Amino acid sequence: MRALWALRSALFVLWMTATVVPWGLLMLALSIFVRGPALYWPTMRWLRMTIWGARVICGVQHRVHGLRHLPAAADAHGAVVLAAKHQSTWETFAFPTIMPHPLAYVFKRELLLIPFFGWAMGRLDMIHIDRSKRNQAWAKVAAQGRELAAQGIWVIMFPEGTRTPRGSQGVYKSGAARLAVECGLPIVPIAASSAQCWPRRSFLLRPGVIDVSIGAPIASTGRQPDELMREVEAWIEAEMRRLDPEAYAASPPAAAVAGPAAS
């Protein structure tokens, strides 16, 4: 079985490589003439091809719960901050294909060096930061996040900062909540069981169904960032245990885990 997964995964990586080169070059050429949403949506078609490839080649399906909690695509003023569980590469590719508004990821600037993919991403309205300069990085996130939100672009952050193994929990940092408070925007928690099919730091994909659960927006008005993030964390971790109970069978309840990790 594992040999079959490896073969299908190799074909999937070949599919990504074969499609990203021409698509990346095409988007770089297009960026000479257009920017903003006019460039974002065509660029995201490669991500759609990638998610399609994962489904057809590797049998990785997905289903989304809670789309009703998101502002409609026609609501240009419905800006939000998205705070998502991060287990896999899958969600970074899938979320732009799920959300009705353009997304601006906050990510380390080293990703811009990835040939074709990083080059094209660098032409989009994203927030790339130097993690070694924390104060400057936050100033950039706050300034660009406020500007992008005014344009109807949703800022998305992974509070744990990096991918976590299936069934585990990282330390939730308050950056997304801090941005929501400073901009007066609601924050939307998102849980995703992506490591079931696409494990952390691996391209060995397994067939199955990934569940994405979108929570109701949490108002940030009058809140403190740390306290707001604790609420986001509690929702995400409880939802992860509901979506993937097998992975958390040996873990304490979400409420018991959330408190110390957030403090």
Number of C-alpha atoms within 10 A of each C-alpha: 7 10 9 11 18 16 15 21 21 17 16 22 16 11 16 18 14 11 14 19 13 12 18 20 15 15 24 19 12 17 18 10 9 12 13 14 16 12 20 22 14 14 23 18 14 20 20 16 17 22 21 16 18 26 17 14 19 24 18 22 16 17 10 12 13 12 16 10 12 19 17 14 13 9 12 14 14 18 24 24 28 25 26 26 28 28 28 25 17 23 23 16 17 18 15 20 20 13 15 16 22 21 24 24 21 20 18 14 14 12 14 17 12 11 12 20 20 15 17 24 22 17 19 19 19 20 22 20 19 15 14 9 9 11 11 13 17 17 12 17 21 20 13 17 26 19 13 20 21 15 15 18 25 22 27 24 21 23 22 20 16 14 18 19 17 21 20 12 21 16 16 21 20 21 21 28 31 21 24 29 21 14 21 18 21 21 28 23 25 25 27 26 28 25 26 23 23 25 20 20 13 11 17 20 24 22 18 16 16 22 19 26 21 23 23 17 18 18 16 21 14 9 15 13 20 18 14 22 25 21 17 26 32 19 19 24 22 16 22 26 20 13 18 19 13 11 17 17 11 9 14 11 13 19 13 11 16 23 13 10 14 18 11
